[in-house]
Amino acid sequence: MTPSIKHDLDQPILDVAHVNYKFGDHLALENITFHLHTGERVAVVGPNGAGKSTLFKVIAGILRADSGEVNVFGSESGKHDCIAYIPQRSVVDWHFPVNVFDVVMMGRTAMLKPFTIPGKQHQAAVRHALEKVGMQDLASRQISQLSGGQQQRMFIARALAQEAELMLMDEPLTGLDDPAQEDLLRLMEKLEQDKVTIMAATHDLDQAAQHFNRIFLLNRHLIRFGEASEVLTAENLKIAYGGRLRMMDDGKSMMALDHSCCEGGEE
């Protein structure tokens, strides 16, 4: 069982200072510095290859920054179990023979002693997490039988079972129909009541402006971080996307489309 790291509540839930990361000779992140407040929702936007996935993995401790610091409540992020990284659905093997309850139970792994069977306390935590996301009736369903929105809610339930205080969500809305997107956005907003902090990558600039407290505009370096009116200006978007930006307005939302390839193999 992993020992818990004491939180210094006088420190920001996330403090990133001068972070740089390279894939070989490719600079994926350059001098990234920012901090987050507990309970806020932050939309991370930028073109393909901007470093969004890489940033999330560095914060979660999956990747180690070449230089700079990432601290959670005052100590190194990789030592914390309160961070949950939710990857893009496209990288998950949805045919793996496991049901929803078992996936959510994976969030309790760090709290279990090796080779032990989860007891009533852990099972109750999983059931509570499933209720929070409205998935209690789907606990025994195989993950291959879930819709896209259900898949995302299952991952949020796993993060809640983990007792995560910071969720890093990599394009959670991509590929979902409008009702599923609205359900997921409402769920994110409800998590604020539990003081859960969220960073979510998205290509929908209108959704970013309407449903998130602040917007993080990234293209390898941080271009602007703040409220939508400060960040989503023509000048900032031109810096971020250059000539690759295409705006598509379907009457409901404004999408930033970028069909260029991901350099360095990372988003």
Secondary structure, 3 states (H helix, E strand, C coil): CCCCCCCCCCCCCEEEEEEEEEECCEEEEEEEEEEECCCCEEEEECCCCCCHHHHHHHHHCCCCCCEEEEEECCEEHHHCCCEEEECCHHHCCCCCCCEHHHHHHHHHHHHCCCCCCCCHHHHHHHHHHHHHCCCHHHCCCEHHHCCHHHHHHHHHHHHHHCCCCEEEECCCCCCCCHHHHHHHHHHHHHHHHHCCEEEEECCEHHHHHHHCCEEEEECCCEEEEECHHHHCCHHHHHHHHHHHCEEEECCCCEEEECCCCCHHHCC
